Amino acid sequence: MRILVLGGDGYLGWPTALHLSQRGHEVAVADNFVRRQYDLEMGVDSLVPIESLQTRAEVWHSVTGKTIEVHVGDLTDADFTYGTLRAFRPDTVVHFAEQRAAPYSMIDRKHAVYTQVNNVTGTLNLLYAIAEIDRDIHLVKLGTMGEYGTPNIDIEEGWLEVEHNGRRDRVLYPKRPGSFYHLSKVHDSHNIEFACRIWGLRATDLNQGVVYGQQTPETVLDDRLATRFDYDAVFGTVLNRFVIQAVLGHPLTVYGTGGQTRGILDIRDTVRCVQLACENPAAAGEFRVFNQMTQSLSVRRIAETVAECFPNDVEITRLDNPRVEREEHYYNVTHTGLVDLGLVPHLLSDTLITSLFDVAKRHAHRVRPRALSPRVHWRQSTSPVQQS
């Protein structure tokens, strides 16, 4: 099929585009390159050097003979959004094109407003473009497990059967997000469900856990095909930070007690999940939700796993938690939809041993140690970010 990947220059968008192309689909990518601008603003960079999107597309063609079409523009520009859909005529749109960091959204008013306007407006423009151009287009939207928060009941896949005063109904699962970024994703989910219900669109919302890993079978074909590796306290994941700290011989810094439990998955499973969603589309009028994760681990247990897998001694220490969140909580997530479609998960320890430590060691000279320390604090309405 013809698949348009929005945010195709990003950490997940680029390897997803490669994976779908390798599967034989006709792929186009679109991006406005703002993610690279965030690095300039924050004074950091990807641990692994990355080529320009145009160069990566050219290398992919030279290595595989397959073509990835490149479009440059911004989803908040409705003319660009409509024009790209009309030009490429996709069967499926995979939507990664959003500001994706909770700490970035919590820096101050300006960053919170930017995050919500960018994410919600871009998705609304896309929904209207699909509705007016071709309602058969299947939207595969990257959501986040962070939409749910940490409720004291089991987390179902998007929907909840409720009984109240003797009557039953099926409703969207209640959301209690933990940042202005996660709130923007909640708004997206409600807007997409509304569009499916009113216009008969078809959509799959992938509520994704924390992704780890940097390599897929496609990106390792040539160093110039590499995707990002973010380790800083604003855009990096906790696992990446722990890996860098271990390689540098620094203590692993756990926020608070470390009891915060999260859903996680390997980047190889991410691209496979998106492929499964694309190749098994939602029905017309269906708002389908998959909880895209493979394991649940506490931050403390993630740190312990890194320490156990690393060949040298590793110390684990605690920092005051800059976030406002429950540090010990119930967490039980239903995530059967993608497994039923054929997902066979990788394990965290396997990825650490085979990939992450080697990548971190190879590029350790590029680490900016100051970037590892938390710079954004949830309880402040203004959080000045110091340049590294």
N, C-alpha and C positions, 0 to 999 in steps of 0.2 A: 504494500500500500504506500501511499504518499504521506509522509509524516513531517510536520513542521515542528522543530524543537526551538521554543522560545527561551532565551537565556542560554544559547548554545555555546557561549564563550566561557561559561562558569564551571565551577568544580564538578558538578554533576551533569550539567547540560552537555558539555563536550564529550565525556566518555559515553553518555547515553546516545548521542548522535552517532558515534563510531559503532557502538554495539548494534544499533538498529540498521545502519548501513551494511554492516557485515552480515546481518541476517537477510539481506537482499531487498530491504525496503528503499524507496527513493526518499532521500532525506534532504531537507533544507534547514538551516539554522538562522536565527535572528538574534541580534544583541545590540545594545547601545554602548557597551564597554564601560559602564559606570562602575562596575565592580573593580576595575583596575584603578579608577579614580579614588575609590575608598582607600586603597593602599597608600596613595599619595597623601591623602588627608590624615590618615592614622600614623604615617611614618613607618610603615612595615611593608613587607613583600611576601609573596609565596616562597616557602622554603625551597621548593623545586622551581627552577626557572621555567617560564612558559613562553612559547612563541606567540606571535600575533595569530588571530583567528584565521586570517587569509593564508598565512604560511602553513598553519596546521592543516587546513583544507587541501592545500596543494600537496603537502607531504602525504596525506591520506590517499590522494589520487595516485601519486607516484608509487606508493607501497602496495596498494591493493587494486588499482585501476578503477576504483569506485569514486563517484563524484558526490560531494556535499555542497549544495548551493548556499551561498552566504548573502544574507540581507542585513543591512545596517540601519537601525532606527529604534524608536522608543514607543512602547505600547501606550504611553499616555498621550501620544500623538495619534489621534483617531485616523487621520488620513493614511499614516504609515501602516497602521494595523489593518485597515480595510484593504489597502493596496497590496500588502504582502499576501493576504488570504486570496485575493483575486488573481494575483500573479502566479502563485504556486498551486492553488486549488488542492489543499490537503484533504485526505480522508480523516486524518487524526492530527490534533494539535497537542503537543506536550508542553505544558506551561511551567517553566522554572524561573521566569523572568521577574523576580521580585527581590527587594532588599531583604536579606535572610538572617540577619543577626539580631538577637534580642538585646545584647549590650549596646549596639549602635543605636537602636531605637530608644534607649533609655538615657542617652547622653544629656539631652536637654529638650526643650520645647521644639526647637527647630528640627532636630533629628526625629522626634516622635511624629511631628506633622508630616515631614518628608516621607517617612516610612509608610504611613497610612495612605497619604495621597498617591504616592507612587504605586503601591501594591493594589489598593482597592480600585483606583481609577483605571489602571492598566487592565485589570481583570474585567471591569465593566465594559471598557471599550471592546475587549475581545469577545465578550458575550454578545454584545450588540452586533458585532461584525459577523459572528457565526449565525446569529438569528436572521440577519438580513441577506447573507450571501449563500449559505448552505446549511440548513438545520440538520443534515445528516452527518456533519462533521462531529467526530467524537472528541470531546475535550478531556484530556488526562492532566489533572491539575495537581501539582505538588503542594500538599498541605503539611501539617506537622502534628505529631503526638502532643506537642505542647498546647494545642487548642484545648485539650481536655483538662489540663491541670493534674491534680492528684486527688481525685474524689475518693471517698471512703466506701465506694462500691465498685464492682467490676466495671471495666471500660469495654463497652460493646463496640462493634464496627459501625460507628456513625449514627446508628439508630437505637432507640430504646423503647421496649414495650412497657407501657405503664398502666396501672389500674388506680383509679381515683374515684372515690364515692360510688363504687360499684360499676364503673364504666371503664372500658379499655381503649387505648389508642396507641399508635406508633408515632413517636416524635423524634426529632433530631436530638441526639444525646446532649445533655446540658454541658456547657463549656465554662471553664474558669481559667483563662489563660494567665500567664505570669509576666507578660511584658506588652508594650505597645506593638511590637512586631507580631507576637502571637495573637493579639487582638485583631490585627489586620487580616490574619489568616482566618479567624472566625468570621469576620465580615465577608471575606471571599466565599467561604463555605455556604453561608446563608444566601448570598447573592446567586451563587451557582444553583443551589437547590431551587430557589425561586424561579430562575430562568428555565430549569428543567420542567417544573410544575406548570408554568404559565405558557411557555413557548414550545414545549415538547423537545427541548434539547436533550442530548445524551452526554453524561459526564461521569467520570470516575475521579473521586477525590482520594488521593493517596496520603493518608496521615502518617508521615514518615517519622521514624525515630532518629536518633543521632547516628550519622553515617561516619564510618571510619575506613581507613585504607586510602591508597592513592593510585593503585595500579589495577588495570583490567587487562584481559588478554589482548585487547586492541591497543591500549596506550603503550604497552611494552614493545610493540613492533618497531618503534623508532623513538629515540629520546625526544624528538621534536613534537611528538604526539602527546606528551605528558600533560596531565591536568594539575590543578593547584594542590598545594599542601599548606593549609593555614594553621598556624600554631599560636597566634597571639591571643590575648585575653578578650579581644573584641570579636573577631571573626573565627578564631580557631576553636575546635572542639576540645573538650576536656581530655579525651584520649590522646589527641595529637600533642597537647601540652605535656602530658605525662611522659610520652615517648621522648620528646625533645629533652625534658629534664633528666630522664634516665641516661640518655646518650651523653649529655654534658656533665654528668656526675652531680647534678643538683638534686635536692629533695623534691619529691612529688608533692605539690601543694594542693591539698584537699580543702574545699570550702566548707567550713563548719564541721559538723560531725561526719559528713560524707554519706549520710543515710539516704540522700536523695536518689530515688530509683528512676531509671530511664529505660525506654526501649531503644535498642541499638541494632545496627545491621552493617554488614560489609558492603563496600561500594560495588563489588561484583554482584551482590544480591540486589542492590538498587537498580542497576541497569537491567537486570533480568526481570525485576518486578514491573518496571515500566514497559518492557517488551511484552510481558504477559497481559498487562492491561490493554495495550494497543491491539494485540492480536485477538483479544476476547472482549470486544467493545460492549459498553452498556447499551441497553435498549432505549429506543426513543422515549423521552419523557422520564428516564430513570436517572436519579442522582444516587450513584453507587459509591460506597465508601469502603476502602480497605485500610486496615491498620498495618502499615508497611514497616515491620520490625521482625526480628528473629530471636532476640534474647532480651531479658530484663535483668539489669545489673545495677547495683548501687554505685555511686561514685567511689565510695571506699573500696568496693570489690573490684572496680576497674583498676584502681591504683594498685591493689594487691596483685592483680593478674599481670600488670606490667612489670611489677617487681619480681614476680615469680618467673616470668619468661625471659627477663634480661639476664645475661650471663654474669654480670657483676652485682655486688651488693647495692641495694637501693634503699634510701631512707624515705619514709612517708611522714609528712608534717601537716598541720592544720593551719588554715588562715581564717580570720573572721569572714563570714559569708557576706559578700557585697550585694547579694540578691535578697529579695524578700520571698521566701519559699519555705514550705515544710521540709525539715531536714530528716524527719523520720515519718514514714507514712505507708499506708496500704497501697499496693499497686499490682493489679491483676488485669491483664489486657487480653481480650479476644483478638486473635490474628490468624484466622484460618482461611480467609478468602483467597489469598495469593498462594498459600500452600495447596489448596484444593485445585488451583489452576496449574500446579506443577513446580512451584518453587522448592528447591532443595538448598537449605541455608548452609553458609560457611560459619565456622566458629571463630570467636575472637582470638583465642590463643594461637590458632593456625595462622591468622593474618599477621599477628605481631611477629611471629617467628620467621615467616617467609617473606615479609614485605616491609613493614613499617620501620623496624630497627635499621634495616639496610639502607632504606631511603634516607632516614634521619642522619645516619653516620656519613653517608656520601655527601650530604649538603650541610653538615653541621657548621661549617665556616660562614654560612649565610644567616645564622640565627642572630637576632638582636635580643639579648637577654632581658632588657627592660620591658620588652613587649609581652613577656610572660606574666607580669604582675597585673592584678586587676586594676583598671583605671576608671571604671564606671560603677557608681553605687546607686542602687535602686531608690534608697530613701531620700536622695537629694533630688530636688527639682531641676537643678543645674549641676552637671558633672563635668568640669573642665577636663579635657583629655590632653595629657602632656605628649608632645611629640617624642618619639624614641630617638 
